[in-house]
């Protein structure tokens, strides 16, 4: 159940496979990985996951320090605690990796995602979509007589709930950035 008390995947109108429930013993973890910003590093990190059959639910990467040429990769993955520990150990052994943090277990953290959601509708469906957009604090960034595009920022669960509510109102397309996460408090990473 999400914050709106709507079970995930409860609508039969949704064309989107929202986050499925985890298998028994599996956990969802958010990893922050500080790496050298050089060619091929992202491919090596992704190769570690694909080569061992680990799933990546979300991936974001960007340079965060221009002087030292370092990038931050945020990865949301699932697995048993033993698999997660194995992933962290293997990432730590990679040469271009400077630091690996499991934000899920290291204390409170903030996770946000940006999404663009296109809805096509007329009449009551259009009015209802705009009303729900206001409730979720979604910003209309493009509009035509037939459709509009919402911009929504928040926790992944908030975006999941909004997408699910838009499905019966004329949901056309969704583009998501992936999770950006940061530990709360005075420490870095």
ABEGO torsion letter per residue (X at the ends): XBAAGBBBGABAABABBBBBBBBBGBBBBBBBBBBBBBBGAAAAAAAAAAAAGBBBABBBBBBABAAAGBBBBBBBBBEBAAAAAAAAAAAAABAABABBBBAAAAEBBBBBBBBBBBBBBBEAAAAAAAAAAAAAGBBBABBBAABBBBBBBEBAAAAAAAAAAAAAAGBABBBBAEBBBBBBEABBX
